[in-house]
Amino acid sequence: MQRRRLLRSSLLAVSAASAAYLATRTGVTHAQGAAAPGLPGMEGWLNAPAAFDPAVRRRATLVNFWTYSCINARRTLPYLRRWDAEYGRAGLQVLGIHTPEFGFEHDRANVEVALRELGIRYPVAQDNGYRTWRAWNNRAWPAFYLLDGAGRIVMRREGEGHSREMEAEIRGLLGLAPRNHPGEDADLSRIGSPEVYFGATHPTPQDPAQWPRNGAGSYTFGRAPALNTYSLDGGWVREGEALTLRTPRGALRMRYSAAQLHVVAAAAQPLEVSVRVDGGAPRKVRIERPTLYTLVDGTSYGEHMLELEAVTPGLALYSATFG
């Protein structure tokens, strides 16, 4: 079943990241004609000229709440980039609202690098204080708000799976003829694993036989982890948003049900981790700045066992997501 990240708005004032949780995907539609809120509290714009004014009305405006390490948001970027290129001259303005989940996503330099790597050219605002998120009563990464030329919300969608209907509505606002388009959303119906968090901010599905704990701990592999759980080997520190390797060597085993596995990770100094799936040949993945890394990019859905090993301290693991 497809998953998306949501935030409990009542907890935002305490901690945006600590309020994240998972829910099944649904589409939510505002009442037709609701006036869109403004964009308060922005800490700067990227990909925007000095004269850019987000309040200037276009024939259609698509406001997208996202954050750069979220795989759910990243999977929607191919059609957002296409819409920007294809419909921009016809009157569509795509606006990205970057509202961070993790602390490192507040850093403008990190966001700038992500925009270059992801090929995003439309304007993106930093909503580090969640003021625009709260003004729009937003709940999800990603979320989409389509506005007409008068600034009224004509469609709101949360999560993935809505590209076809959103494009049809965009074309209608722009006065373009209907087009039979199959949509560009990934089929995530065969994923059987939810998002995993490794830090102390959330409950974490470490094998209970290892007596998971916050702070420093030393672990030794025992039994194979059950589905959607993981086990550790070596010395690790769990605090804040991350689980960090503190010894010269450490390893993780995780059983999951999906074809792809991504982790949000970082390293104090660039390092390589060894990744092995189902006992196969190992491959190296370089970890450095905090971002999303793809450890497994397979096509075989079903249960698999990941083995990750690092031989340098300083590896920090934040979360794992699946595709």
JODA-V156108 format. One record per helix or strand. SS is the DSSP state (a for helix, b for strand). FROM is the first residue (numbers start at 1). LEN is the number of residues. Records with the same first field share a line. If there is no record, write none. Layout:
SS->FROM-LEN ; FROM-LEN
This chain:
b->3-5 ; 20-5 ; 34-2 ; 45-2 ; 60-7 ; 92-7 ; 124-3 ; 140-2 ; 143-6 ; 152-7 ; 196-2 ; 206-1 ; 215-5 ; 227-1 ; 229-11 ; 242-16 ; 260-8 ; 271-7 ; 283-5 ; 291-7 ; 303-8 ; 315-8
a->9-3 ; 17-3 ; 71-4 ; 77-11 ; 103-4 ; 108-11 ; 131-5 ; 163-11 ; 208-3
